[in-house]
């Protein structure tokens, strides 16, 4: 699973996405749409979600770039 983004006009919508194989091809399923990125950031809900998810992670610190990919949208 990963967090991907979908752009609609000037707005960006983050979403949780899962990859799996069907008949030998990779298929993506959107698990959850999180809402408009700008509103999530302004309200602090994005930070709250990150804090909540961190409770379940074995990683104590999350670097800005993982695998050299950074925060690029898909």
N, C-alpha and C positions, 0 to 999 in steps of 0.2 A: 504494500500500500504506500501511497505517497500523496502529497498535496500538490495538485495541479491547478491551473487557472484557466478560465474561459473569459475572453474579452468580448464585450458587446458594445460597440461604439467606443466611447471614451471610458467605459466602466470595466472594472476587473472583478471577477467573481471567483474566489478560491473554492476548491472542492476536494474532497477526499476520494481518491480513485484507486481501484484495484485492478491488476492485470491477471489474466489467466488464459489458458490455451483452450481453443475449441477447434476440433478437426485440424490440429497442427498450426493454427493461426492464433496470434495474440489478440485478445479481445479486452477492451477496457470497460469496466463497469463503474459508474459514479455511485459511490456509497452515500455521500452527503454533499449537498450544496450548502456552503456556509454563509452566503449572503454577499452583499456588496463590500469589497475590500475597504473602500474609503469610510463607510459607516462603521465597519468593525473596528477600524483603527481609531476613529474619532471617539467612539463610545468606550474604548478600552476592552471590549469583548474579545478581541483577538488575543491580547495579552492574558486575559483571564483563561481562555481556552488553552493557551500554551502552558500556563502554570498548572492547570488541571491535568493535562496530558503528561507533564513532566513527572507527576507522582507515580506513573506506571512504567517509567523508563528506567533501565539499569544504567543509562548514561547520565553522569552527573553534570556534564557541561556539553552543550551542543555548539560546535564551531559554526562560524558564518558560512563556510564552504565545506561541503562534504563531497568527496570524489571529484573535486575541481569544477563542479557544475554551478555552484553558487545558487542564487535565487532566481534563476531564469524561468519564465513561464513556458508552458508546453503548448 
